[in-house]
């Protein structure tokens, strides 16, 4: 662990050892008292504006790194935190930091202290930043640190530290924070797929299947051997059997799970369509051949994300999507679309599928 991160420009984390660098520790403490810094863990700080404006996924990464730094690298992460460290797709930002307990007596959940030493000054900073439409949420609430959940006997998580692996923690823009310890990938996969709901497990399994190809089968076999109980193995097998590397996003994975849970026939994925002359028309997310129905999940990233838009305006992307849909919706084919808000309203989503003629599974 570094004693104080000052060797990189505009560091995301300021880490100080109170014993080795008492003067630096006092300086950072004064910064927190003035409201210029927030304290993420003992001896770990970041700039207030950075913390308030950082996306939730990156704040979670900063919390991981801060916890590890405050434990001098002794913390071993597991379960959903391990999944995030390995870059596995998750349905949402984990609510807790998942850490392996060194002994059973140290298991349990530890609620965090507030990172805001001077809450009034931080509130003033949040009000200033909330004038930017990107940070309107700051008008209502300040981001909190996640609780630390310590496991002594989590399924798939051993207690021997020699099982852990070292992995770098970075933010979404590539900013490196530090290295931390986590359970190895097979152990993390075993834990997530056997302990989490199908809605959480399938996006992770789909993501690994897409990235690893046939190697995913070998990984899944290693993870399956870790399961000590039959009921855990059944849940694990269900998630693995449902996994499909052709699913290209968390939203598509969640759509498949909900379609399945609502009792509908599962669609084919990423089927390529061409015109009679051989012109490529598109490769939609879902295809129900028996009713000639195309399904598209719109995560909105394609309209707002810089990479997906490729320099085009949102309006230009919408026009292109409409033209693509008109090409696909030929020869008696129909197209239905849904978004995140539709998946959050299952009854409305079910009604949409029924109206479109999606058949029920027998």
C-alpha positions in Angstrom: 0.0 0.0 0.0 1.3 3.5 -0.8 1.7 5.8 2.1 0.5 8.8 0.1 -0.5 9.0 -3.5 1.1 12.1 -4.9 3.1 10.8 -7.8 0.2 11.0 -10.3 -1.6 14.0 -11.7 -5.0 14.7 -9.9 -5.1 11.4 -8.0 -8.5 9.9 -7.5 -7.6 8.7 -4.0 -5.3 10.3 -1.4 -4.0 7.6 0.9 -1.9 8.4 4.0 -0.4 6.4 6.8 -1.0 8.3 10.1 2.1 6.8 11.7 4.5 7.2 8.7 3.3 10.6 7.6 1.6 12.4 10.5 2.0 15.8 8.9 0.3 14.7 5.7 -2.4 13.0 7.7 -3.2 16.2 9.5 -3.3 18.1 6.2 -5.8 15.7 4.7 -7.8 15.8 7.9 -8.0 19.6 7.7 -9.1 19.4 4.1 -12.0 17.1 5.2 -12.9 19.5 8.0 -13.1 22.4 5.5 -15.3 20.3 3.2 -12.7 20.1 0.3 -12.2 16.4 0.9 -14.4 13.4 1.9 -13.1 10.6 4.0 -13.8 7.2 2.4 -12.0 5.2 5.1 -9.4 5.7 7.8 -6.5 7.5 6.1 -8.2 7.5 2.6 -9.7 10.7 1.1 -10.8 12.0 -2.2 -11.8 15.5 -3.5 -15.4 16.4 -2.6 -16.4 17.5 -6.2 -14.9 14.3 -7.6 -16.8 12.1 -5.2 -20.1 13.9 -5.7 -19.9 13.8 -9.5 -18.4 10.3 -10.0 -20.9 7.8 -11.5 -22.2 5.2 -9.0 -20.2 2.3 -10.4 -17.0 4.2 -10.1 -17.8 5.3 -6.5 -18.2 1.7 -5.7 -14.8 1.0 -7.1 -13.4 3.9 -5.0 -15.0 2.4 -1.9 -13.4 -1.0 -2.7 -10.0 0.6 -3.0 -10.4 2.7 0.1 -11.4 -0.3 2.2 -8.5 -2.3 1.0 -6.1 0.6 1.6 -7.3 1.1 5.1 -6.7 -2.6 5.8 -3.2 -2.4 4.4 -4.1 -4.9 1.7 -5.3 -7.6 4.1 -8.9 -7.5 2.9 -10.0 -10.3 0.6 -13.1 -9.4 -1.5 -15.7 -12.0 -2.6 -19.2 -12.6 -4.0 -20.6 -9.5 -5.9 -17.6 -7.3 -5.1 -15.4 -10.0 -6.6 -17.7 -10.1 -9.6 -17.3 -6.4 -10.2 -13.6 -6.6 -9.8 -13.4 -9.2 -12.5 -15.6 -7.0 -14.8 -18.6 -9.3 -14.7 -21.8 -7.7 -15.8 -24.1 -7.0 -12.8 -27.8 -5.9 -12.8 -27.0 -3.0 -10.5 -24.3 -1.5 -8.3 -23.9 -3.8 -5.3 -25.3 -2.3 -2.1 -22.5 -3.8 0.1 -18.8 -4.4 0.0 -18.5 -8.2 0.2 -15.4 -9.2 2.1 -14.2 -12.6 3.4 -14.0 -12.7 7.2 -10.8 -13.9 8.7 -12.6 -15.8 11.4 -16.3 -16.6 12.1 -16.3 -14.1 15.0 -15.6 -11.3 12.6 -18.5 -12.1 10.2 -21.5 -9.8 9.9 -22.4 -6.4 8.5 -20.6 -3.2 9.5 -22.5 0.0 8.8 -20.3 2.8 7.4 -19.7 6.1 9.0 -20.5 9.2 7.0 -17.7 10.2 4.6 -18.7 13.9 5.2 -16.7 15.4 8.1 -18.2 18.8 7.2 -21.7 18.0 5.9 -22.7 21.6 5.6 -19.8 22.5 3.3 -20.4 19.3 1.3 -24.1 20.1 1.0 -23.2 23.6 -0.4 -20.9 21.9 -2.9 -23.7 19.6 -3.9 -26.1 22.5 -4.4 -23.5 24.2 -6.6 -22.9 21.1 -8.7 -26.6 20.3 -9.1 -27.1 23.2 -11.4 -25.5 21.0 -14.0 -28.3 18.8 -15.4 -26.0 15.8 -15.2 -25.9 16.1 -11.4 -29.5 17.0 -10.6 -29.7 14.0 -8.2 -27.5 15.9 -5.8 -30.4 18.2 -5.0 -32.0 15.4 -3.1 -29.4 13.1 -1.7 -25.6 12.8 -1.1 -23.9 9.5 -2.1 -23.2 7.2 0.9 -20.5 4.6 1.4 -21.7 1.0 1.2 -21.8 -1.2 4.3 -19.1 -3.9 4.6 -20.6 -7.4 4.7 -18.1 -10.0 6.1 -18.6 -13.7 5.3 -17.1 -16.6 7.2 -19.0 -19.3 5.4 -20.4 -17.9 2.2 -21.1 -20.7 -0.2 -18.2 -20.9 -2.6 -15.9 -18.7 -0.5 -13.2 -20.4 1.5 -11.5 -18.7 4.4 -7.9 -19.4 3.5 -6.2 -16.3 2.3 -3.9 -18.3 0.0 -6.9 -18.8 -2.3 -7.0 -15.2 -3.1 -5.7 -13.5 -6.2 -4.4 -9.9 -6.7 -6.3 -7.8 -9.2 -6.1 -4.1 -10.1 -8.9 -1.7 -9.3 -9.6 0.9 -12.0 -12.3 3.4 -12.8 -14.3 3.4 -16.0 -12.0 5.9 -17.6 -9.0 3.7 -17.0 -7.7 5.5 -13.9 -5.8 3.0 -11.9 -6.4 3.1 -8.1 -4.5 0.2 -6.6 -4.3 -3.6 -6.4 -6.6 -5.6 -4.1 -7.1 -9.2 -3.2 -10.2 -11.1 -4.2 -11.4 -14.7 -4.4 -10.4 -16.3 -7.7 -12.9 -16.2 -10.6 -14.2 -19.8 -10.3 -15.0 -19.1 -6.6 -16.7 -15.8 -7.4 -18.8 -17.4 -10.2 -19.8 -20.3 -7.9 -20.9 -17.8 -5.2 -22.9 -15.5 -7.5 -24.6 -18.1 -9.6 -25.7 -20.2 -6.6 -26.6 -17.4 -4.2 -28.1 -14.7 -6.3 -31.5 -14.7 -8.1 -31.6 -15.7 -11.8 -32.1 -12.0 -12.6 -28.7 -11.2 -11.1 -26.9 -14.4 -12.0 -27.8 -14.6 -15.7 -26.3 -11.2 -16.8 -23.0 -12.3 -15.2 -23.1 -15.7 -16.8 -24.1 -14.3 -20.2 -21.2 -11.8 -20.0 -18.6 -14.5 -19.2 -20.0 -16.8 -21.9 -19.8 -14.0 -24.5 -16.2 -13.0 -23.5 -14.8 -16.5 -22.9 -16.5 -18.6 -25.6 -15.9 -22.3 -25.1 -13.6 -21.6 -22.2 -16.7 -20.7 -20.2 -17.7 -24.3 -20.0 -14.3 -25.2 -18.3 -14.7 -22.3 -15.9 -18.3 -23.4 -15.0 -17.1 -26.9 -14.4 -14.4 -25.7 -12.0 -17.0 -23.5 -10.2 -19.5 -26.3 -10.0 -17.0 -28.5 -8.1 -17.0 -25.9 -5.3 -20.7 -26.3 -4.5 -21.0 -28.3 -1.3 -24.8 -28.7 -1.3 -27.3 -30.1 -3.8 -29.7 -27.1 -3.7 -26.8 -24.7 -4.4 -25.7 -26.9 -7.3 -29.2 -26.9 -8.7 -29.3 -23.1 -8.6 -25.9 -22.9 -10.2 -26.8 -25.3 -12.9 -30.0 -23.4 -13.7 -28.0 -20.2 -14.2 -25.3 -21.9 -16.3 -27.9 -23.7 -18.5 -29.7 -20.4 -19.1 -26.5 -18.5 -20.0 -26.1 -17.5 -23.6 -23.1 -15.7 -24.9 -25.1 -14.1 -27.7 -26.8 -11.8 -25.2 -25.0 -8.5 -25.6 -26.1 -6.4 -22.6 -27.5 -6.6 -19.1 -30.8 -5.4 -20.4 -31.0 -8.2 -22.9 -30.1 -10.8 -20.3 -32.7 -9.4 -17.9 -35.3 -9.4 -20.6 -34.8 -13.1 -21.3 -35.1 -14.0 -17.6 -38.3 -12.0 -17.2 -39.8 -13.5 -20.4 -39.0 -16.9 -19.0 -40.4 -16.1 -15.6 -43.6 -14.8 -17.2 -44.1 -18.1 -18.9 -43.4 -17.1 -22.5 -41.5 -19.0 -25.2 -37.9 -17.8 -25.2 -36.8 -16.1 -28.4 -33.8 -16.8 -30.6 -31.0 -14.4 -30.1 -29.1 -12.2 -32.6 -30.5 -13.8 -35.8 -29.2 -12.3 -38.9 -31.7 -11.0 -41.5 -31.0 -10.4 -45.2 -33.1 -9.3 -48.1 -33.8 -11.6 -51.1 -30.9 -10.0 -52.9 -28.5 -10.7 -50.0 -28.4 -7.2 -48.5 -27.8 -7.3 -44.7 -30.8 -5.9 -43.0 -29.9 -6.3 -39.3 -29.3 -8.6 -36.4 -32.0 -7.8 -33.8 -31.9 -8.8 -30.2 -34.8 -11.3 -30.2 -36.7 -13.3 -32.8 -39.8 -15.4 -32.3 -39.9 -17.3 -35.6 -43.2 -19.0 -35.0 -45.1 -15.7 -34.9 -42.6 -13.7 -37.1 -41.9 -11.2 -34.3 -38.7 -9.3 -33.7 -38.0 -7.9 -30.2 -35.6 -5.1 -29.4 -34.5 -3.9 -26.0 -33.6 -0.2 -26.0 -31.3 0.6 -23.2 -31.0 4.3 -24.4 -27.2 4.1 -24.3 -27.2 4.0 -28.1 -28.9 7.4 -28.1 -26.8 9.0 -25.4 -23.5 7.1 -25.3 -20.6 8.7 -27.2 -19.2 5.4 -28.4 -22.5 4.0 -29.6 -23.4 7.3 -31.3 -20.0 7.5 -33.1 -20.2 11.2 -33.4 -23.8 11.4 -34.5 -26.5 13.4 -32.8 -29.2 11.6 -30.8 -31.7 12.6 -33.6 -29.5 11.0 -36.3 -29.3 7.8 -34.3 -33.1 7.7 -33.8 -33.6 8.2 -37.6 -31.1 5.4 -38.3 -32.9 3.1 -35.9 -36.2 3.9 -37.5 -34.8 3.1 -41.0 -33.3 -0.2 -39.7 -36.7 -1.1 -38.1 -38.5 -0.4 -41.4 -36.1 -2.7 -43.3 -36.5 -5.5 -40.7 -40.3 -5.2 -40.5 -40.8 -6.6 -44.0 -42.2 -9.8 -45.4 -44.9 -10.0 -42.7 -42.4 -9.5 -39.8 -43.3 -7.2 -37.0 -41.1 -5.4 -34.4 -41.8 -4.6 -30.8 -39.5 -2.6 -28.5 -39.2 -2.2 -24.8 -37.0 -0.2 -22.4 -35.8 -0.5 -18.8 -39.0 1.1 -17.4 -41.0 -1.6 -19.2 -39.0 -4.4 -17.5 -39.6 -2.7 -14.1 -43.3 -3.0 -14.7 -43.8 -6.7 -15.3 -47.6 -6.6 -15.7 -47.3 -4.0 -18.4 -44.5 -5.9 -20.1 -46.5 -9.1 -20.0 -49.4 -7.3 -21.6 -47.2 -6.0 -24.3 -45.9 -9.5 -25.1 -49.4 -10.9 -25.2 -50.7 -8.2 -27.4 -47.8 -8.8 -29.8 -48.7 -12.5 -29.9 -45.7 -14.0 -28.1 -46.7 -17.6 -27.4 -46.8 -19.1 -23.9 -44.4 -22.0 -23.1 -46.2 -25.3 -23.0 
